[in-house]
Amino acid sequence: MKVHEQHKKKGPDIVNLALVIVSTSKFNELKEKESSSDKTIPLVQQILGQNPRVFLTYSEIVSDSQVQIVEMLERLLSDSSLHAIVFSGGTGLTPKDVTYEAIQPLLEKTIDGFGELFRYLSYKDIGTSAMLSRAIAGKIKNKAVFLLPGSPNAVKLALNEIILPEIKHMIYMINKKE
């Protein structure tokens, strides 16, 4: 058995994931007590429903605000039951896209290959527009943190092709005692 396969086997039996949607319009819908137009949370629930041992244990919608994003991150980092946090939205180039600016400086280690691989796979799907994404992953404390575009298709691609196949390996490596 290869080393990376051994690491996957040594990862946690169950992985608990948090999903944060960063969208001012969807946040305002909730504030106004309207039904949410968010399609990402139900999609992630569906995807994880087909993946035994990986659970969406928390989901929330926040505004495109660096303060709200960092406050949410800090709250999730203090939850000892969580292994990974996914932020969807705010990784683009518009002035309101601030998820990257809020979280990237807090990453203790970056997983550079994540963003590279995500953009490569996106390129195969959407062409050169993929280069506009500032998708990134890394670790903070004992958790894997992923920043993804606000598109349900982007989240589906990242989960199915990158995160789910490697999450146990990542968590094992992040928490490895040496």
C-alpha positions as CSV (number, residue, x, y, z in Angstrom):
1,M,0.0,0.0,0.0
2,K,1.3,3.4,-0.9
3,V,2.0,6.1,1.7
4,H,-0.9,8.4,0.7
5,E,-3.3,5.4,0.9
6,Q,-2.0,4.6,4.4
7,H,-2.6,8.2,5.4
8,K,-6.2,8.1,4.1
9,K,-6.8,5.0,6.2
10,K,-5.4,6.7,9.3
11,G,-7.7,9.7,8.8
12,P,-10.8,10.1,10.9
13,D,-13.6,7.5,10.5
14,I,-16.1,10.4,10.3
15,V,-15.5,13.9,8.9
16,N,-17.6,16.8,10.0
17,L,-17.8,19.7,7.6
18,A,-19.1,23.3,7.9
19,L,-20.3,25.3,4.9
20,V,-20.5,29.1,4.9
21,I,-22.2,30.8,2.0
22,V,-20.8,34.3,1.5
23,S,-23.5,36.4,-0.2
24,T,-25.0,39.7,0.7
25,S,-28.1,39.1,-1.4
26,K,-28.8,35.7,0.2
27,F,-28.0,37.1,3.7
28,N,-30.5,39.9,3.1
29,E,-33.2,37.4,2.0
30,L,-32.9,35.7,5.4
31,K,-32.8,39.0,7.2
32,E,-36.1,39.9,5.5
33,K,-37.6,36.5,6.4
34,E,-37.8,35.6,2.7
35,S,-37.2,32.1,1.5
36,S,-33.6,31.6,0.5
37,S,-32.6,31.4,-3.1
38,D,-29.4,29.5,-2.1
39,K,-28.9,26.4,-4.1
40,T,-25.5,25.4,-2.7
41,I,-26.5,24.2,0.8
42,P,-29.1,21.7,-0.6
43,L,-26.6,20.6,-3.2
44,V,-23.9,19.9,-0.6
45,Q,-26.4,18.1,1.6
46,Q,-27.2,15.9,-1.5
47,I,-23.6,15.2,-2.4
48,L,-22.7,14.4,1.2
49,G,-25.8,12.2,1.5
50,Q,-24.1,9.9,-1.0
51,N,-20.8,9.9,0.8
52,P,-20.9,7.9,4.0
53,R,-18.9,9.2,6.9
54,V,-18.7,12.8,5.7
55,F,-21.4,15.0,7.2
56,L,-22.5,18.6,6.8
57,T,-22.9,19.5,10.5
58,Y,-23.2,23.2,10.1
59,S,-24.3,25.7,7.4
60,E,-24.7,29.4,7.5
61,I,-25.2,32.4,5.1
62,V,-23.2,35.5,5.9
63,S,-22.8,38.9,4.1
64,D,-19.9,40.0,2.0
65,S,-18.3,41.5,5.0
66,Q,-14.7,40.8,6.2
67,V,-15.9,41.3,9.8
68,Q,-18.7,38.7,9.5
69,I,-16.5,36.3,7.6
70,V,-13.8,36.4,10.2
71,E,-16.3,36.2,13.1
72,M,-17.8,33.1,11.5
73,L,-14.4,31.5,10.9
74,E,-13.4,32.1,14.6
75,R,-16.7,30.6,15.8
76,L,-16.1,27.5,13.6
77,L,-12.5,27.1,14.6
78,S,-13.6,26.8,18.2
79,D,-15.9,23.9,17.4
80,S,-13.9,20.8,18.3
81,S,-16.3,18.5,16.4
82,L,-15.5,20.1,13.0
83,H,-12.7,18.9,10.7
84,A,-13.1,21.2,7.7
85,I,-14.7,24.5,6.8
86,V,-15.8,25.4,3.3
87,F,-16.5,29.0,2.3
88,S,-18.4,29.5,-1.0
89,G,-18.4,33.0,-2.4
90,G,-16.2,36.1,-2.3
91,T,-13.2,34.6,-4.2
92,G,-13.7,36.7,-7.4
93,L,-12.4,40.0,-8.5
94,T,-15.3,42.4,-7.8
95,P,-15.0,45.0,-5.0
96,K,-17.4,43.0,-2.8
97,D,-15.4,39.8,-3.1
98,V,-13.5,39.9,0.2
99,T,-13.5,36.3,1.5
100,Y,-10.0,35.8,0.2
101,E,-8.7,39.0,1.8
102,A,-10.4,38.0,5.1
103,I,-9.1,34.5,5.4
104,Q,-6.0,34.0,3.3
105,P,-3.8,36.0,5.8
106,L,-5.0,33.7,8.6
107,L,-4.0,30.5,6.9
108,E,-1.1,28.9,8.8
109,K,-0.2,26.7,5.8
110,T,-1.6,26.9,2.3
111,I,-2.3,23.9,0.1
112,D,-1.2,25.5,-3.1
113,G,-2.0,22.5,-5.2
114,F,-5.7,22.8,-4.3
115,G,-6.2,26.1,-6.1
116,E,-4.0,25.0,-9.0
117,L,-6.0,21.8,-9.4
118,F,-9.3,23.5,-9.0
119,R,-8.6,26.0,-11.7
120,Y,-7.3,23.3,-14.0
121,L,-10.5,21.2,-13.6
122,S,-12.6,24.4,-13.9
123,Y,-10.7,25.3,-17.1
124,K,-11.8,22.0,-18.6
125,D,-15.4,23.0,-17.8
126,I,-15.6,26.8,-18.3
127,G,-12.5,27.7,-20.2
128,T,-10.1,30.6,-19.5
129,S,-12.6,32.2,-17.1
130,A,-11.3,29.7,-14.5
131,M,-8.2,31.9,-14.0
132,L,-10.4,34.6,-12.4
133,S,-11.0,32.4,-9.4
134,R,-8.9,32.9,-6.3
135,A,-9.9,29.5,-4.9
136,I,-7.4,28.4,-2.2
137,A,-7.2,26.0,0.7
138,G,-5.0,25.7,3.8
139,K,-5.1,24.9,7.4
140,I,-5.8,26.9,10.5
141,K,-5.3,25.2,13.8
142,N,-6.5,21.6,13.3
143,K,-8.9,22.3,10.5
144,A,-8.8,22.3,6.7
145,V,-10.2,25.5,5.2
146,F,-11.4,25.9,1.6
147,L,-12.3,29.1,-0.2
148,L,-14.5,28.4,-3.3
149,P,-16.4,30.5,-5.8
150,G,-20.0,31.2,-5.1
151,S,-21.3,28.9,-7.9
152,P,-23.0,25.7,-7.0
153,N,-21.2,24.0,-9.9
154,A,-17.8,25.2,-8.5
155,V,-18.7,23.7,-5.1
156,K,-19.8,20.4,-6.7
157,L,-16.6,20.2,-8.7
158,A,-14.4,20.9,-5.7
159,L,-16.2,18.5,-3.4
160,N,-16.5,15.6,-5.9
161,E,-13.1,15.9,-7.6
162,I,-10.7,17.2,-4.9
163,I,-12.0,17.6,-1.4
164,L,-13.9,14.3,-0.8
165,P,-11.2,12.1,-2.3
166,E,-8.5,13.6,-0.1
167,I,-10.3,15.0,3.0
168,K,-9.3,12.1,5.3
169,H,-5.7,12.3,4.1
170,M,-5.7,16.1,4.7
171,I,-7.2,15.8,8.2
172,Y,-4.7,13.1,9.1
173,M,-1.7,15.2,7.9
174,I,-3.0,18.3,9.7
175,N,-3.3,16.5,13.0
176,K,-0.3,14.2,12.7
177,K,1.8,14.1,15.8
178,E,5.5,13.9,15.1
